[in-house]
């Protein structure tokens, strides 16, 4: 995928990487008190393959059918623009949350991912993030294998890495997670997003003027806003703005997100070597989360999906709503 599609998933990818060490440590502790015969089976069952190795290995065939299918039914009658307008109507009905700059936006989500982009078993973790509402502190988070209720990692500070250099940590705090200053009119929102593009941390030598001056940049920035909290009226304007983006299409058939909820997926344009989808509830059209897939040898397979379960405003990291 291109750089415009990597940046918004930075925290999920970092959480998945961090979980490798967390699970390995738990496996070592557990194996120390198990008989040798059981130890071998235990370590095979908790295989940590690839950079995003996790604790829970799901049956790939069952997941492909039940959770991550790309759709095998006739196309829906609504087009992408109509779905976005319905999502805007649903957004206006949501209760509004308010936050001070010193508070935190709490989000809980399920993330399902493969060891490798186009092969290997699917694995699922539960993430909890506490992001600074005002962008005045680092994000903190914890995570666990979905099948292990007692497997929570320690709460730790998360720093956004440089997309051009994964080993480099950025010194600045993350952008505010509470987007309370967004315009509530689509035209005004478009102007705002053009003036305040998301930082893509482009590699050295990249043509920044061409990237940030491209007409699609405002839509890319709009999609990154979905990873924080956007008040209802501004969220409605955001979906109405996305309804204007050329090239978005509705995926045919029923889609089931990483949490097992039935939805409709809109495939966004501008992705190289794969696809990025936004998922909305099939009946209420409330925003549910995202799904990313890769294309290899002409075949498409889901790589990662993230389903938002809840969002709230809290006073400190570690506090639950």
Steps between C-alpha positions, in 0.01 A plus 500: 500500500612858451620730777164673524345174616771393747500790741152465662572138602824578684369426848335171404819377332712608797263323740523183294879516501518567873270207572758261355737565790214501753368161392849350475566600860171346618576183305842466663351543846226246435733244342728509804231334713370250239624146431734468201244319286240775542762771453559407137130510420460828687772675303367372169152625589636843588722529191637853453561515126574825321523857622137502613497160678220489757374260762178370350505294182160485332395243244570672170228326304229574756609862533501549125139383483355643819693816577697634209318404183519752219142446388336240278148638461350735238614865528288725726275756338655801680820654366791625711375858510158389626656282770714792619193725518318234704805480726484878540136474609597231752785714632267789577298271729795407720544659843774761513804452722696799626862499611753733657850510349639319808257207465528186289301338222459134594437250220466124513523294184554151362779463243530190283815453294704236319863415570582602142292727276378219273560176692496339841229467764286791616551618856299737718581737786299745708650850522433776749645843424507821699583786259551857616190705419706816458817343362692598815617150601604175340247228428494208742360157432468139598388186314430132541424193293123491450480143630694580820299731730791508747767567239511879518838660444624774727378851423780672311579820314476475122690731270411533135784370284631657180343326200822554306711346779312250723786501753473875557271646763359849451568749777179701474174403665230350285230725346190562713265199507197719573408684181266754653619785279393348169251701291151355473443612141653273229635790292660665803632161611663447161678837527608419856645162402689654209658746741567236770615180325602194700878458534596198288867497608609461140838343424795720417493614139123470462322775309313652794350776287346247262371275780352770721375701204308209351121535503466165677703614803199659670312169477798312640510741793125460550535123534769536767250696712297179539772360728423757769173653620304732271186667645172399328442806279863514387498124440193541282682768299800270468289219354326745266844613385614141442185451292657737245826307462520355148562128466343366821286189444274275708622141542244245388347263751479488876814597692573389855748709699766377744241502781248290303266789419328505161572807292552658164851587383609795289827453315704820492716601201872567483646182648791330321532121518186446704174653623377697802135482608286694745227287660158625612218318677270355235181622672593813700799608283702583812875489430649168619863496392742415220626210293817476291582242234791425269508376142753235403501323162159641424345366821372715784524401866422692818812600690366692799165617637428726797155519662430784743304375800465810717630853541483732802667796672694426820731694730815286497666207321386166635159632605205309352164664421 
